[in-house]
Amino acid sequence: MGPAASAVVYDPNLALARAGGRADVRDGMLIGLLDVLDDPARGGRLLDVRCYRRERAACREAAHRAVGVARQAATPQLEALLRALEKALAAGDLTAAEHVGRHLPAAVDAVYAALGAARALDP
């Protein structure tokens, strides 16, 4: 994946700007985003599409929170997926929600890869 494609997945400069120039805040936002997606203790259940039918309201709330964190963390592809997931869950369209949710693990993997590429370029 080239630099232009990586910037669409994760924009470290924008993330740093949104964090007020503080790398620790930027990094904390990314960790928080990943926790919201997958850590049940923090409301994370979005990577498990089976939860959508059992816990639709909680998953919609988690998706809503994750959209904001993804925006702050400058991960536009992930933000777009999470917006689509939130919209589907809010509409009660569980088939669409599950379809979107199945793309989340690959989007998270892309963020990890882009993060690794950004850190490799960091002096």
C-alpha angles and dihedrals in degrees: 000000000000127000093263092054091045091054089058090053096041130359107198094186093053090044090052092048091050088050091056093254093300114130092197091057091046091051091045090055091054092048089048091051092052090047092051089052100048116004109096090198088063096043093269116151103124098109090060105072090189088073093062093076095041098042107021097152094047091046091049090051091048090049090050092052091044092054090059094045092046089053092050091046090053096237101140099174091051090044091054092050091048091050089052090048093049091049093050093047092047089052091048091240097144094170091058091042092053091047091053092042092057088063095053098083091055090047091051090048089052090053090052090049092047090047090053091049091048092050091049089057093045112103 
